[in-house]
Amino acid sequence: MRNYAEVTERLNRLDVPIELLGTAHTYPIHQIHLASSAGTPKHIFITGGMHGDEPAGVEAVLRFLARDNTALLKNFSFSVIPCINPYGYVHNTRETFDDIDINRAFETEDIAEVTIVKKALGQTQFSLTIDFHEDYDATGFYLYEGKRDEKYIGPQLATAAKAIGPIDPEAPGEDAPDLAEGVYKVATAWGTQGLAPYLLHFHSEHVIISETPTVWSLEQRAALHLTILDTALDIISERDV
Ligand SMILES: [Zn+2]
């Protein structure tokens, strides 16, 4: 059993406004907005804990929120959901209390966690979404990218992330890499049952799914996620796309 109250306590200790989005199976799901008052920055959506047995995503989000993001807020605002599946986080299960893989359920209307996330999304359009995951079979990292204009940055992200650890040599699903070693496209064949393809279709011109190998230390996995995020933010602020 993992302690979700510790996640909430870590959030409460931060100097950030915390919004209670709703409650799923007795556990609160929170969202945090980070923004400076000036300008109309690009809006970034960051999510962790979709799969409860992948705690490094939650850890990466908490570390992101705990650090000083003042410089980033000149160019970006952030909406952040640290843990989409608290029941799974506590019980170390991929699925929810109802045995649902939330990441295959975004076209459904009766899953508490999905309803809460969809309500939080409203009509919001994001410049970039990043969803943090882990892979139990992998020995290195990899990532998926979807981008409506097809000007992909995944190869640059993978190059930067090699400073943290190796790319996974085994392709997920046995497909060849689409964009570069360790970089796969969010496929249209997936439909919109997963969060990232759902967002790409309805809410976000650009989505990234970061996957770390569970065999790495929590420290290394969280560092990998944040390197992918920070490199993406660097690139899109320079490109002005
Ligand atoms: Zn996952």
Residues whose N, C-alpha, C, O or C-beta is under 5 A from the ligand:
A	BS01	ZN	H51 E54 H133 E134
